[in-house]
Amino acid sequence: MTFAAGGVYLDWNATAPLAAAARAALHACLDDERLGNPSSLHAAGRRARTLLEEARRTLAECLESSPEEIVFTSGGTEANALFLRGAAARLEPGLIAVSAVEHSSVYETARLLAAHGWRLVEIPVDAEGRIDPFAFERILRERPAIVSVMLAHNETGVIQDVAALARAAREAGALVHCDAVQAAGKMPLSRRGLGVHAITLSGHKFGAPPGIGALVLAREVALEPLITGGGQEAGRRSGTENVPGAMAMAAALVEALEARESWHARLRSLQQRLEAGLAAQGAVIFGAGATRLPNTTFFALPGLEGAALASRLDRAGFAVGTGSACSSGEPGAPRSLLAMGVPEALARGAVRVSTGSSTTEADIDGFLAALAQAAGDLRRLAALCAD
């Protein structure tokens, strides 16, 4: 993606540009003066309800689910909280196990539960960011009530074997949740296929506008709603539903899945090109030995701060991340890298490049040249300050 001002966007994991199909669906809804509140009984309300249920059916088909399992939310953070807090409210406080590399919306929600009678244990990962199977087995012996493991990591791109983990967790009697926010649209996704009780989605990660997400919830799982009121979403999430957002999210997911095979191969090629160039510059690539998303590279140049590199790259016209956009304003090294055993000094240098459908070889080559320039400038500056 090239900005109008000539810059290159390499932060697709933070938010993806609005997809063409999502833009068309969004505009069609916003331009339709006949749409009312989907809870209203008059014709305008019924029309809105029809579109909302059409979006629900489309998402269910994409996710090999049933429409009754789709709960619309404002995004992935709310969907994660809805499951974790909603399920916990229906259970006696017990053990909740989350991976040590979970997104902050899962990690902080688990910490909140720990402050209200639950016992929190973090599931360790290895140096590549993969769940340690032996540690996981030991934790399951303690019979956790809730287990949460991310499918594809938002920073490293590392993919967990959620199906195997979920199978073991369910045998131990746990409710199993999977944050699939970064996986949606990038790999096949099915709640039933993963064997989990719930997965979460966030539309803006695959081309929908911000402000729309979903919890895909097994029908046998009862939740206490976070938001009460009118009883929308079958009593699971009150509040007037975002019909334009739901339609746009459904359209974006269809578009992403239709293009996934060609997208996957092309972005894998770009990833290999990028990482060869990074290796030539002495970069450390985190999670390189694990199975990863083809669009995600998390790296550091030893001795350089990631925030300083990202700032210089931004001035050079390249938008990159320094980790999760939901926590990149926080000081310190990424929690995920520390959990992987990365030294703090190296972890503070982390920079994330995440590509998308419009990224080109020229974008990658331009980025590598800009990175070399930025790194050289920072090293020269450090040498001057040391003198």
N, C-alpha and C positions, 0 to 999 in steps of 0.2 A: 504494500500500500504506500503510495506517494502522497504526501501532503500537498495542498495547493501551493504552499510556499516553497516546495521543492524538497521537503524532508522525507525521510523513510520511516515508516512505522514498524517497529519490531517488538511490540508489546501486546501481542494478540491474546496472551493468557490473562492479562489484566482486563481487557475488554476487546471484543472483536468489532470491527466496523459493521454497520447495519447492512445486512444481506439484502440483495435486490428483492427477493420474495417477501422478506419481512417488511421492507419499506412499502411495497405494493399493498400488502395486507393491512398495514397500519394506516396508510392513507385512505384505503377503501373504507375502513371503519370510521376514521375521523371525519371523512367527507360525507358520511351517510347521516343525514338529518333525521332519519326515521328510527335511529337507535335510541332506546331508553335504558332504564335500569333493568338488568336481567331478572330481578326479583319481582318486577311489576307484572300485573296480569293483563294489561292492555296490549294492543298490537305492537307498539314500539318496544315494550318490555319483552314480549314473546320473541320478537325478531332478535334482540340482543341475546336472549337465552339460547336461541337456535344457533347463533354464531359461537357462543361460548361452548356449547356442547359439541359443535363441530370441531373446535380446537381441541377439546378434551379427547374426542375419538381419534383425531389425527395423531396426537401425542401417544395415545395408547397403542395405536398400530405401529408407530415408530419404535416403541419400547417393548413390544410384544407383551403388552399388558391389557387390562380391561379399563374402560372409561371410569368405572367406579373407584379405581385405585388412584386416580389422578386428583391431587389436591393443589389448587393454584395458590401460590404465595407471592410475596413481593420479591423473592430472590432466594439464592442458596443459603444465605445466613439465616433467614427466617425459617426455611424448610429444615435446616439442621436443628435449630432450636426447637421447632415444633415436635420433631420426633423425639429428641433426647429428653426435653423437659416434659413433653406430653406423655411419653411412655413411662418416665420415672414417676410421674404423679399418680399413675395407676398401680404402682408397685410398692412394696415395702422397701425402704432404703437398703441397698446392698452394695455389691461391687460393680463399678462401671470401668470397663477397660477400653482405652483408646490408644491408637498408635502414637508413638513419640513424635511423629512428623505430621500430625493432623493439622488442618487449617485452623486458624485461631477461633473461628466460629464454633467448631466442635470442641477444641481444647478448653476455651474459656467457659463454654456451657458446662462441660464436665467439671471444671473447677467450681463453678457455681453450685452444682449439685453436691460436690464434696463439702461445701460450706453448709449444706442443709441435710447432713446425716448420711450421705453416700460416701463410700470409700473409693477413691480414684487410684487406678494403677495405669502407668504408661507401658505400652507394649514396645520393647526395644526393637531397634532396627540394626542391620549390619552397616558396614562402611559404604555400601552402595545405596542405602536407604530402603532395603527390603526388610520386611518383617522377619525377625529371628524366629524360626519355627519351633525351636526347642524352648525358648522363653515363652512363646505363645502357648505351647502345650502345658507348661508349668502353671501359667495364669489360669488356663481353663480348668485345672484341677481345683481351683478355688471357687468354681461355679459362679462366674460373673452373671449378673442379670441382664446387662446391656454391653454389647461390644460394638465399637465403631472403627472402621478402617476405610481410608480413602482408596479409591480405585486408581486414579492417575494423579500424581503429585503436581500441584500448581507451580512449584518452583523447579524441581529437578526433572519433572516429567516421568519419574519412575512409576511403573505399573505394578501393582500388587496382585498376587494370585488370590483374589477375593473369594472366588468360588471354593477353593480348597479351605481357606480360613473360615469361611462361613459354614461350610459343612461340619467342621470340627466344633465350631462355636455353638451351632444349633444342637449338636449331639450332647453338648454340655448343658443345654437348657437355656441358652442366652437368646435374647432378642438381638438381631444383627442389623446394623445400619451401615450404609455405604454412601459417603460423599462422592458423587459421580460428576461433580460440577465440571471438572476439566476434561473428563472422558466423553461427555455427551457431544455427539456430532463428529468425534474423532476416532471412535472405535465402536464396534457392535455393543449395544447396551440393552440389558434385559434384567429386570429385578428377579424374575423367576430363574433365568439362566445363571445368575450369580448366586442364587440360593439365599438371598437376604430378605429381611422383612421390609426394608425401605431403602430407596435411593433418593438422592436430592439432585435437582437441576437448577441452573441459573441461566436464563435466556441470553443475557448479553455476552456470555462466553462463546456462543456459537452463532451470533448474528442477529439476535433480537434486541430490542431496546432495553436499557436498564429498567428495573422495577417490576420484572415478572420472572417467576420461577415456579417450581413445582416440587412437591413431595409425592413420590410414588409409593403407596402404602398398601401392604397386604391387608385384605379385608378382615382377616381374623384378629388384627391388632387394634386394640382400643387406645385412643389417645385422649388426654385432657387438653382441650383447646387452649392456646396461648391468648387468643383474642376472642372475646365473647361479645355477643350482641344479637344480630339478626339470624344467626345460625346458618349462614351460607356455607357452601362446600360440605354439605351433609353434616353440618354442625361441627366440623373440624377446624374451620377458619372463618370467623365472621368478618363482615365488611363487604361492601359492594365490589364485585369482581371486576378486574381490569380486562374488559373484553378486547379492546384493540391490542393490548399487550399479549393476551393469550393467543389471538389469531396470528400475531406477528411471530411469536415463539414457535408455534406449530409450523408455520411456513418456513421459518429459518431452519428448523431441525430437518424437515423434509429435504430442503435444498442441500444442507450439509451432508446428509446421508447419501443422497443421490450422487454427490461428487466425491465421496469419501475415498474410493479406491484410487482414482487418478490423483486426488489430493495427497493421499498417503505416500504414494511412490515419488511424487515430485518433491514433497517436503522432506522425505528421507534423503533424497539426493542433495538437497540444499543443506540439510543438517550435516551430512558427510563433508561437503565443501567447506562449510563454516568451521567444523571442528578440526579439519586438517589445517586450516589457516590459523586457528587458535593455538593448536599444538606447536606450530612453527614459531609462534610468539611466546612460547613457554607457559601457556595457560594450563591450569588444573581444571578438568571438567568433572563436575560432581555427578555421581551416579552413572558414569560412563560404562561400567561393567554390567549394568542391569538393563532389562527390557524397558524402553522409554517411549514416550510419545515422539513421533517423528518431527514435531515442530518446536521442541523445547530443548534448550541448552543452557545450563547454569554453570558458570565458570568463574575463575578468579585468576588474576595475574599477581603472583606473590609479591608482596611489598607495596601494593597499591590499594587504596580504599575504593570500594565499589561505588559509593556515592559520588566521589570526586570524578571517577571515570564516567559515570552516567551523566553527570552535569556537563562535562566537556563534550561528550558524544551528543548530547542534546543541542549544545551550541553549534555543533558541526552538522546538525540536521538529522540525527538518528535517535529515535525514541526507543529506549530500552528500559528494563526494570532492574531493581536491585533485590527482588524477592516478591513476596505476595503484595499486591497493590493494597490489600486490606490492612497491612501492617508495616508498609514500607516507610511510614512516617515515624516509626518507633526507632529509637537508637539501639545500637548493638548489633551483634551478629545474628543471622537467621537461626531461629530455634531448631529448624529441621537439620541444618548442617551440624550444629553442636550435637544433636542426637546421633548423627552419623559418625561422630568422633573427629570431625574436622577441627583443627586448632582454631581458636577464636580469631587470631590475627589473620589467618587465611580466609576464614568465613566472612570477616568484615569486608573483604574484597569482592564478594560475590556480585555478579552481574547476570541477569537473565535475558536471553534473546529468545523470543517466541515469534514464530512466523505464521503466515496464513496464506489464503488462496491467491493473493495478489503479489506475494513476495517473489522476487526474481533473483537470478544469479548476480545481476549487476548490483542489486541491493546488498547482497552478501559480500561481494568484492569491495563495494564502497564502504561498508561497515568495517571490514578488516583493515582497510587503509586508514580510516578515521581512528580506529582503535589504536593502531600502531603509532599514529601521530599523537593521540591523547596520552598514551602511556609514556612515550618519549618526553613529552612536555612535562608531565608530572614527575618523572624521574629527574629531569634536569632541575626542576624547581626544588625538589627535595635535596639535591646535591648542593644547590646554592644556599639553601637554608642551613645546611649542615656545616658549611664553611664559616 
